[in-house]
């Protein structure tokens, strides 16, 4: 399936995204969508996790985009509370002959419903599941409303078993043990595994949360784990692995190091 590996942010994956709700029950601490919604007055840090379906977006017609992937969703997730609406939108995307990248911190029941409902469109669907740590404790801290590691793995295995194309995003990496995630998911990934740093961590935490000492300390630890020297070690370890892809946050670190080396 064709992918757009240029650009930055989500544009490394797709130039077109579809969403139908404001807010997300996962309530992730460094969520870019939450930070943007709060910044522009559409949400507050206290009501973001109250999902609000945008009924007008559900009614919109969806036409043929292009041969590139259409990302769905990008500013919220697919959850048990909105799976009915998600399937309505997904059906429109696929019936318009679009190829779709389904991005999710996956709820198993939701992914099972999608897999079972859209078997006629397998060649047009690529799942990309976000798993930023192999520790439930770490995931629960940074992504308090999102599914557990076990549930995400169960969803990945089911999609793979059903012969859908699968990929994993480790962006943001939430600790310094991403190798555990890679080893666990690799047998069930048909496409790629993406690695990326936390972007704009402190600005997002300041807007999205009531900052406390625990958050500050964990943020400082994560910042140290994702220092340039550690990122370069990670890059050297996986740079020859054809399944590993690098988000722009890591590409910038590698490019800067190569430039310094060239000058020296």
C-alpha positions in Angstrom: 0.0 0.0 0.0 1.4 3.4 -0.9 2.5 5.7 1.8 3.8 9.3 2.0 7.1 9.1 3.9 8.0 12.8 3.4 6.8 15.8 5.3 6.6 16.2 9.0 4.2 15.1 11.7 1.1 13.2 10.4 2.0 14.3 6.9 4.7 11.7 6.9 1.8 9.3 6.8 -1.0 11.1 5.0 -1.9 14.4 3.4 -5.6 14.0 4.2 -7.3 13.2 7.5 -11.0 12.6 8.5 -12.5 13.2 12.0 -16.0 13.4 13.3 -15.7 14.3 17.0 -14.2 16.8 19.4 -12.6 15.3 22.5 -11.2 11.8 23.4 -11.8 9.6 26.4 -8.1 8.5 26.3 -7.1 11.9 27.6 -3.4 11.5 26.8 -1.2 13.9 28.6 0.8 15.1 25.6 -2.0 14.9 23.1 -1.5 17.5 20.3 -5.2 17.5 19.5 -6.2 18.3 23.1 -3.6 21.1 23.2 -4.8 22.6 20.0 -8.5 22.4 21.0 -7.8 24.1 24.3 -5.6 26.7 22.7 -8.5 27.7 20.3 -11.2 27.6 22.9 -13.0 24.5 21.7 -12.3 22.5 24.8 -10.9 22.8 28.3 -8.4 20.4 30.0 -11.3 19.2 32.2 -13.9 18.4 29.5 -11.7 17.1 26.7 -12.4 13.5 27.7 -16.1 14.1 27.2 -16.4 13.0 23.6 -18.7 15.2 21.5 -19.9 13.8 18.1 -20.0 16.4 15.4 -23.2 15.5 13.7 -22.6 17.7 10.6 -19.4 15.9 9.9 -21.2 12.6 10.0 -23.5 13.8 7.3 -20.7 15.0 5.0 -20.2 13.2 1.7 -16.7 11.8 1.2 -15.3 11.6 -2.3 -12.3 10.0 -3.9 -9.2 11.7 -2.5 -6.2 10.3 -4.4 -4.0 7.2 -4.5 -2.4 8.2 -1.2 -3.7 7.1 2.1 -6.5 8.9 3.9 -5.8 9.0 7.7 -8.7 8.1 10.0 -9.0 9.4 12.6 -6.2 12.0 13.5 -7.6 14.2 16.3 -9.5 11.6 18.4 -9.7 7.9 18.6 -12.1 5.0 17.9 -13.7 4.0 21.1 -16.7 1.9 22.3 -18.6 5.1 22.7 -18.2 6.1 19.0 -17.7 2.8 17.1 -21.1 3.1 15.4 -20.3 6.5 14.1 -16.7 5.4 13.2 -18.0 2.6 11.1 -20.4 5.0 9.3 -17.5 7.3 8.3 -15.2 4.4 7.5 -17.8 3.0 5.1 -18.1 6.3 3.3 -14.3 6.5 3.0 -14.0 3.0 1.5 -17.1 3.2 -0.7 -15.5 6.2 -2.3 -12.6 3.9 -3.3 -10.1 5.5 -0.9 -7.3 3.7 0.8 -7.4 4.3 4.5 -4.8 4.4 7.3 -6.7 3.6 10.6 -4.7 5.1 13.5 -5.7 4.0 17.0 -4.7 3.1 20.5 -6.9 0.2 19.9 -9.8 -1.1 21.8 -10.0 -4.8 20.9 -13.8 -4.9 20.5 -13.7 -1.9 18.1 -11.0 -3.4 16.0 -12.8 -6.7 15.9 -15.9 -5.0 14.6 -14.0 -3.2 11.9 -12.2 -6.3 10.8 -15.3 -8.3 10.7 -17.4 -5.6 9.0 -15.0 -4.6 6.2 -13.6 -7.8 4.9 -14.4 -6.8 1.3 -12.0 -3.8 1.7 -8.9 -5.5 3.1 -6.8 -4.3 0.2 -7.7 -0.7 1.1 -7.1 -0.8 4.9 -3.9 -0.4 6.8 -4.1 -0.4 10.6 -1.5 1.6 12.6 -1.7 0.9 16.3 0.1 3.2 18.8 2.1 1.4 21.5 4.7 3.7 23.1 5.8 1.4 25.9 5.7 -2.2 26.9 4.8 -1.3 30.4 1.2 -1.0 31.5 2.3 1.3 34.3 3.9 3.7 31.9 1.0 3.7 29.4 -1.5 4.3 32.2 0.4 7.4 33.4 0.8 9.1 30.0 -2.4 7.8 28.4 -4.8 7.3 31.4 -8.0 6.5 29.5 -6.4 4.4 26.7 -6.5 0.6 26.5 -3.9 -1.6 28.3 -0.9 -3.1 26.6 -2.6 -6.5 26.5 -5.6 -5.1 24.8 -3.6 -3.3 22.2 -1.6 -6.4 21.5 -4.8 -8.5 21.3 -6.2 -6.0 18.7 -2.9 -6.1 16.7 -2.9 -9.9 16.7 -6.5 -10.1 15.6 -6.1 -7.7 12.7 -3.0 -9.7 11.6 -4.9 -13.0 11.9 -7.6 -11.6 9.7 -5.0 -10.8 7.0 -5.2 -7.0 7.2 -2.1 -4.9 6.7 -0.7 -3.9 10.1 1.8 -1.4 11.4 2.7 0.1 14.8 3.6 3.6 15.9 5.9 4.1 18.8 5.4 7.8 18.7 5.8 9.1 21.2 8.1 6.6 22.8 7.2 6.7 26.5 10.3 5.2 28.0 13.8 3.9 27.1 12.7 0.4 26.4 11.2 0.6 23.0 13.1 -2.5 21.9 10.6 -4.5 24.0 7.8 -3.1 21.9 9.6 -3.8 18.7 10.3 -7.4 19.6 6.8 -8.0 20.7 5.0 -6.5 17.8 7.3 -7.4 14.9 5.8 -10.9 14.2 2.4 -9.3 13.8 3.4 -6.3 11.7 3.2 -6.6 7.9 4.3 -3.1 7.1 6.3 -0.7 9.3 7.1 0.3 12.9 7.5 4.0 13.4 9.7 5.5 16.2 9.4 9.1 17.3 10.1 11.4 20.2 7.6 13.4 22.3 7.0 16.7 20.5 6.6 20.0 22.4 6.3 18.1 25.7 6.3 20.9 28.2 4.0 23.2 26.3 1.5 20.4 25.9 1.7 19.3 29.5 1.3 22.9 30.7 -1.9 23.3 28.7 -3.3 19.8 29.0 -2.7 19.1 32.7 -2.6 20.5 36.2 1.2 20.2 36.4 2.5 18.6 39.5 5.8 17.2 40.8 5.1 13.7 39.5 4.4 14.9 36.0 7.4 17.3 36.0 9.8 14.5 37.3 8.6 12.0 34.7 8.8 14.6 32.0 12.4 15.4 32.9 13.2 11.6 32.9 11.7 11.2 29.5 13.5 14.2 28.2 16.8 12.6 29.4 15.9 9.3 27.8 15.3 11.0 24.5 18.4 13.1 24.6 20.3 13.3 21.3 23.0 10.8 22.3 20.4 8.2 23.3 18.4 8.8 20.1 21.6 8.3 18.0 22.3 5.0 19.8 18.7 3.9 19.0 19.2 4.9 15.4 22.4 3.0 15.1 20.7 -0.1 16.5 17.8 -0.1 14.0 19.0 1.9 11.0 19.4 -1.2 8.9 16.1 -2.8 9.8 13.8 -2.4 6.8 10.6 -2.4 9.0 11.8 0.5 11.2 10.8 4.0 10.1 11.8 7.3 11.7 9.5 10.2 12.5 10.8 13.7 11.7 11.7 14.3 15.4 14.4 11.6 15.1 15.3 12.4 11.5 16.3 15.9 12.7 18.6 14.6 15.3 20.3 12.2 12.9 20.6 14.9 10.2 22.2 17.3 12.7 24.7 14.7 13.8 25.7 13.8 10.3 26.2 17.5 9.5 28.5 17.9 12.5 30.4 14.8 11.5 30.8 16.0 7.9 32.2 19.4 9.1 34.6 17.7 11.5 
